Amino acid sequence: MKVKILYCFVYLIIAALLTSCNKQKANPIATVNNYFEARTQGNFNALKKQVSDSITLISGDFIMPYSRESLYQQYKWDSVFQSKYNILKAVETNEKVIATVSQNCIRNAFLENNPLVYQLEISFKNGKIEKIKDLDYIDVNWNIWTSKKDSLVNWVAKNHPKLDGFVNDMSMMGAINYVKAIELYQKKN
């Protein structure tokens, strides 16, 4: 009987050691790569595996907390613009990743800043992305961006009032209206 107990005890120790060896520390850079690859491929199921139960996106003074469900709404808005992301550089430092990302999309092309290149600080909780903070925009011409956006908004308000408000509507319908406004504006020329 003592021999059986000893064998069981040894077996449990070996099983525990093998299990702990199989658990690898999450790779933050791989998580960031997977996150942006999922955004580019339009795969929200893959994207949500990379984020915590909640995630906060910070851009300037705007702090936007999301649950996975509300992140899906933001994801749908972004996907309408057919965004393609490319990580130009990623460095892990102090349990965070500093990444330089380029984003090509319909909106950025219209605003004549395509690709939009920016630097992010990405924080993690239990190996999942918990916070993404904009640090810097690289070589963005905000004068052109603002001029193009204002021209579009003013033209749409005057010529297609049913689409008015699209620029501040962060829903999927807002993005669809944004793309439609761009198409109508470009056709006028």
C-alpha positions in Angstrom: 0.0 0.0 0.0 2.8 2.4 0.9 4.5 1.6 -2.4 1.3 2.5 -4.3 1.0 5.8 -2.4 4.7 6.5 -3.1 4.1 5.8 -6.9 1.1 8.1 -6.9 3.0 10.8 -5.2 6.0 10.6 -7.6 3.5 10.5 -10.5 1.8 13.7 -9.3 5.1 15.5 -8.9 6.3 14.5 -12.4 2.9 15.5 -13.9 3.1 18.9 -12.1 6.6 19.4 -13.4 5.7 18.5 -17.0 2.6 20.8 -16.8 4.6 23.7 -15.5 7.3 23.2 -18.2 4.6 23.4 -20.9 3.3 26.7 -19.6 5.3 29.3 -21.4 5.4 33.0 -20.4 3.3 35.0 -22.8 5.3 36.9 -25.4 4.1 40.5 -25.4 5.5 41.3 -28.9 3.8 38.2 -30.3 0.6 39.2 -28.7 0.8 42.7 -30.3 1.6 41.1 -33.7 -1.4 38.8 -33.4 -3.6 41.7 -32.4 -2.8 43.8 -35.4 -2.7 40.8 -37.7 -6.3 40.0 -36.6 -7.4 43.6 -37.2 -5.9 43.5 -40.7 -7.5 40.1 -41.5 -10.8 41.2 -40.1 -10.8 38.4 -37.6 -12.4 39.6 -34.3 -12.4 36.1 -32.8 -8.6 36.1 -33.1 -8.4 39.7 -31.9 -10.4 39.2 -28.7 -8.0 36.3 -27.7 -5.2 39.0 -27.5 -7.1 41.4 -25.2 -8.1 41.3 -21.5 -11.7 41.3 -20.5 -11.5 45.0 -20.8 -9.2 47.3 -22.7 -8.6 51.0 -22.6 -7.6 53.0 -25.7 -6.0 56.4 -25.0 -5.5 59.0 -27.6 -4.6 62.5 -26.3 -7.2 63.6 -23.8 -9.6 60.8 -24.9 -9.7 57.8 -22.7 -12.0 55.1 -24.1 -12.6 52.0 -21.9 -14.1 49.0 -23.7 -15.4 45.6 -22.8 -14.8 42.9 -25.4 -18.4 43.6 -26.6 -18.0 47.3 -27.0 -14.5 46.8 -28.5 -16.4 44.8 -31.2 -18.3 48.0 -32.1 -15.1 50.0 -32.4 -13.6 47.1 -34.4 -16.5 47.1 -36.8 -16.2 50.9 -37.3 -12.5 50.5 -38.2 -13.1 47.5 -40.5 -15.4 49.5 -42.7 -12.4 51.6 -43.7 -10.5 48.4 -44.7 -7.6 49.2 -42.4 -4.4 47.4 -42.9 -1.8 47.5 -40.1 1.9 46.9 -40.3 4.2 46.9 -37.3 7.3 48.7 -38.2 9.1 48.3 -34.9 8.2 46.8 -31.5 10.4 46.8 -28.4 9.5 45.3 -25.1 10.4 47.4 -22.1 9.2 47.2 -18.4 6.4 44.7 -19.2 5.1 47.0 -22.0 5.6 47.1 -25.7 6.4 50.3 -27.6 5.3 49.8 -31.2 5.5 51.9 -34.3 2.6 51.0 -36.5 1.5 52.1 -40.0 -2.2 52.0 -40.9 -3.4 52.2 -44.5 -7.1 52.8 -45.0 -9.7 54.5 -47.1 -10.1 57.4 -44.5 -6.4 58.0 -44.2 -6.0 58.0 -48.0 -8.7 60.6 -48.4 -7.2 62.7 -45.6 -3.8 62.5 -47.5 -2.0 60.8 -44.7 -1.7 57.3 -45.9 -0.2 55.4 -44.3 -0.8 57.0 -40.9 2.3 56.1 -38.8 2.1 56.3 -35.1 3.8 55.1 -31.9 1.9 53.2 -29.2 2.6 52.1 -25.7 0.8 48.8 -25.1 0.3 47.5 -21.5 -0.6 43.9 -20.5 -2.5 42.1 -17.8 -2.0 38.3 -17.5 -0.4 38.2 -20.9 -3.3 40.0 -22.6 -3.5 43.6 -24.0 -5.1 45.8 -21.3 -4.3 49.3 -22.6 -3.1 51.0 -25.8 -1.9 54.5 -25.6 -1.0 56.8 -28.5 2.4 58.3 -27.9 3.3 60.1 -31.1 2.2 60.5 -34.7 5.1 60.4 -37.1 5.2 62.7 -40.2 1.5 63.4 -40.1 0.5 66.6 -41.8 -2.4 67.8 -39.5 -3.0 70.9 -41.6 -3.9 68.8 -44.7 -5.8 66.3 -42.5 -7.9 69.1 -41.0 -8.4 70.9 -44.2 -9.6 67.7 -46.0 -11.8 66.7 -43.1 -13.4 70.2 -42.8 -14.0 70.4 -46.6 -15.7 67.0 -46.5 -17.8 67.8 -43.5 -18.9 71.2 -44.8 -19.7 69.8 -48.3 -21.7 66.9 -46.9 -23.7 69.2 -44.5 -24.7 71.4 -47.5 -25.2 68.7 -50.2 -26.1 65.5 -48.3 -27.6 66.5 -44.9 -28.8 63.0 -44.3 -25.1 61.9 -43.9 -24.3 64.9 -41.6 -22.7 63.9 -38.3 -20.8 60.9 -39.8 -17.4 62.2 -38.7 -18.3 61.9 -35.0 -20.4 58.7 -35.3 -18.1 55.9 -34.1 -20.7 53.2 -35.0 -20.4 50.9 -38.0 -23.2 53.0 -39.7 -21.1 56.1 -39.0 -18.2 54.5 -40.8 -20.4 53.4 -43.7 -21.7 57.0 -44.0 -18.1 58.3 -43.8 -17.0 56.1 -46.7 -20.2 57.1 -48.6 -19.5 60.8 -48.0 -15.9 60.4 -49.3 -17.2 58.6 -52.4 -19.9 61.3 -53.1 -17.3 64.1 -52.5 -14.8 62.6 -54.9 -17.5 62.1 -57.6 -18.4 65.8 -57.5 -15.0 66.5 -59.1 
